[in-house]
Amino acid sequence: MGCDRWVMLVIPIIYALSNVSGELKRFEQPSKGDGSLSFLVIGDWGRRGAFNQSQVAFQMGKMGEKLDIDFVVSTGDNFYDNGLRSVHDLAFEESFTNIYTANSLQKQWYSVLGNHDYRGDAEAQLSPLLTKIDTRWLCLRSFIVNAELAEIIFVDTTPFVKSYFQDPEDHIYDWRGINPRKHYIANLLK
């Protein structure tokens, strides 16, 4: 998908959500004493350390230290290929806890789901039980982080993609909490 198309998709969503931001769950993220804020953004990462995930995590640790990051944003596809099987799935620790080990990455991770995450037990990633395994983890479908300097709006856009519902190919998606799709989207964009 081209950059122009993403911009055209993101702008209406941001505009629509700006009118309902009070309805989404909010989290406070203080800035540094000097008023600055820095964070890293990553997506499509959950590969149990394979496919260069460990090398990327190492470089993230170096950059996280250099930038003195406040938190990490995860944009989805957190666990390949098919999400987590349950809250007890070892993939959580093998792809997250045991990979992002640098001191600089021991900060809050704000995460949303991606399409691959819906191919497993999507509710598992959203479960607060994972926070008991690793306190950095926070994953919701949509929410706002108030970072003093900016409000960062997180929106799980997977339910917006009609083809995942109408033509899932050989994949089985976990749409609990989403179906009926039109109702879910209408409520989100009220």
N, C-alpha and C positions, 0 to 999 in steps of 0.2 A: 504494500500500500504506500503510495507516494506521500511525501511530507505535506503537500497542499491538502490532500484528502484528510489526513489526520487533523490538521488545523481546522478544517471545516467541520469535522466530527467533534473535536474537543471544545471549540468555542460555544456552540449551542448548549452543550452539556454544562459547561461552566456557567453560562448565563442562566440556564434553568435552575441550577443548584444554588446560585447566588440568592435566589428568591426563597429558598427553603432551608438555608444553612442552619437555622435554629432547630430544625427537626432531626438533623443528623447528630449522632453521638459526637461529642467534642472531647478532645484531650488537650491539656495544657502542656506546652513544651517551652520552658524558659530559654531565653537567649543567654549568651555569655554576659559577664559583668560589663563589658565594653559595648554591649548592645548588638554584637555581631551574632551570626548564626551560620553554621556550615553543616552540610550533610552529604551523604553519598546516596546515589540511586542505582538500583540493580534490578534486573528482571531476567526471567528464563534461566535460573541458576541451579535448581535442585537436582544434581546429577551424581550424588554420592562421591563427590570429589573428582569424578572423571570428566572428560571433554574439557580440560583446562580449568575446571571449577576451582581446584586447589591453587593454581597459579593466579587466577583472578582474585581469589580470597587473600592471597599473600600480598598482592599489589594494593588491594583495598586497605589492608592493614597498614601498609606504608603510607598511603595517601591519607588515611584516616588520622594517623598520628601527625603527619605534616600539617593537615588542615585543622587539627583539633576538633573533629566532628562532634556534633551534638546528638545525632541520631542517623539511622539508615532507613531509606524508603525502599520497599520491595514492590515492584509493579505487577507481580503475578507470575504464573508458571513456576511456582516455588518448588514443586516436586515432580520431576519427570519420571516416566512418561505419563503416568496415570495417577497423579496425586498421591495422597496417603490412603492406606486401607482402613486405618482406624487411628485413634489417639495413641495406641500402643505400637504403631508401625515404627520399626527401627530406622526407616528412611528419614524421619525427623532429625534424629541425632546424627545419622550418617551423612546427611546432606546439609545440615544447618549447624547444630551445636559443635560437632567435631571438625568442622571445616572453617568456620569464621571465628578463629581462636585468638586472633591478635588482640592485645589489650585495648587498642583504639576502637575495636568493633564490639566491645562489651557495653554497648549502649542500646537504647530502645530501638527495635525494628518495627516500623509501621508497615503492615503488609495488606495487600488485597489479593484476591484469587485471580488466576488466569484460566484459560480454557482447559489446559492440561490438569489443573487442580480439580476441575469438575468431573474428570474421568475416574476419580477415586471417590473417597468419602469426603465430600466438600465440607460437611459439618465438622469433621475431625480437625481440619485446619482452623476453623472458626472457634473451636472449643477452648475455653479458659484452662482446661486441663493441661494443654501444651505449655502454658505459662508456668505451671508447676515444674515441668521438666526443664525449661529454659526461660528465665524471667524476662529475657529480651523480647520474646515473641508476642506480638499483638497482631491479629488478623481479623478484619471485619469486611463485610461486603462494601460498605460505604461509610465514611466518617470524615471528620475535620480535625486537623491538628492546628491549634492556635499557637503559633510560634512567635508571638509578640510582634515581630517584624512583618509577618505574613500569615494568612490563613491558608493552609494547604488542604485542598479538597481531594479526598480519595474516593474514586468511583470504580467499582467493579463493572467494567463494560462488557464482560462476556455475555450477560443476558440480553444485551442489545443486538447481538449477532444472530439474526433469524436462522441462518443456515445451520447453526449448531442444534437447533430444535427441529427444523424441517428435513435436513439432510445430514444426519450425524455420521455418515459413512459407516465404518465398522466400529465406531466408538459408542460407548454407553456413558451418558452424562448423569450426574447426580443433581437433579434439579429441585431437591427438597428446599423449601423456603423461597423458591423462585416461581414455580408454576401456580397459577396461570401467568405466563410471561407478561402479557399485556397489562395485567393488574399490577404486577410487581413494578414494571417500568412506570406506569401511571402514578403509583404511590411515591416512587422515588423522585419523580419530576414535578410533583404537586407544587 
